[in-house]
Amino acid sequence: MAINALEKKVVRRLKKAVQAYARHRGWSDDDYQLYLRLNLDWLSVHMIIVGKDFPGRGPHGRSQLVREFLKNELADEPNIRDALGLSLLTFEELEDEAPLGSEFVDVQDL
């Protein structure tokens, strides 16, 4: 997938924020994966973080904790922060779910 300069900036910034979260959780590079769907024409970024586990109770509770962390990490990039949609899956949940849509790209492929 070819991406333009603005998309590269968004991808790099989100990757950096998720790497900070991974360090905070004590995760190694093998403990998480990051998928993105960018639609900058609509100022929309949907990010899926697949990880070995997430703190919090239930989907909303665990999502809220990650959102708060990312909100702080992205404080210097309000446009990216405000455009961000977030989903969390464990590796087990990813195996049980339908495959991610083709519009989601593994950040390592970019």
N, C-alpha and C positions, 0 to 999 in steps of 0.2 A: 504494500500500500504506500503510495507516494503521499507525503504530507508537506504542507507549506510551512513557512517560517513561523507563523502565528500558532499553528497546530503543534509544531515542535516545541515552542515555548510552553504551551499548556501541558503537553505530555511530560516534558522535563520537570516542570514545577510540581505536577501531581505525583510523579514518580519519586521526587525528592521528599515530598510530604509523607508518602506511604512508607518510604524507607525509614524515615524518622519514627513513624509509628511502629514499624517492625523492630527497630532497635529498642524502643520503649518497652515492647512486649518480650524482648529477648529472643526474637525469631532470627533464624538464619535465612539465607536466601532461598533455601529449599522449603521453608515453612509457609510461604505465601506466593500468590500469583496475582497479577494486576491486569485487568481487562478494561478497555475504554471504548466508548462509542462517542465520537465527537460530531457535533453539528453546530459549528460556530456561526453559521448563518442565522440560526435560531438561538444563539448564545446558550447552548445546552451541551453539557458533558455528563454522561452517565458512566460511573465507575463501579466496577465489581471487584471487590477484594475477596479472594479465596484464601483462607488461612486455616491453620491447624486448629485454632480455637479462638473464641472472642469472649471477653468478660461481659458480665451483665446477664440479666434474666430475660429470656424471651427475645424474639427478633427486635422489638422496639427498644428494649433496654440495652442490648448490645450495640445496636446501631447508634443510639444516642451517645454512648461513650466514645465511639470512634468519630462520630460527627464533631463532638466537642474538641477532641484532639486535633482533627483536621482544620477546624475553624480557627484554632489558635495558630497552627502551622501556616495557614494560608492568610493570616491577617494582613500581610503585605500585598496580597493579590485579591482584593475584594471581588473583582469581576469573575475570576476563576471560582472563588469560594461560592459566590452567589449563583453561579451557573451549574453547580455540581449536584448531581443526583447520585445517591450511594446505595449499593446493595452489598450485603455480606453473605458469604457462603463458607461453610467449612468444606474441606476436601470431600468428606463423606456426603454432605448435602449435594455437592456438585455431581458426584457419581449418581445420586438418586434422582436428580433433576433432569429435565430435557436438556439437550445440548444448548449452549449459549448461541444466540443468533449470530449469523455471519457478519452482522454489523459491528460486533464486539471484536476488538483486536487485542491480542496479547501484547502488552507493552514491550516485551522482549523482542517482538517481531518488528518493532519500529526503529 
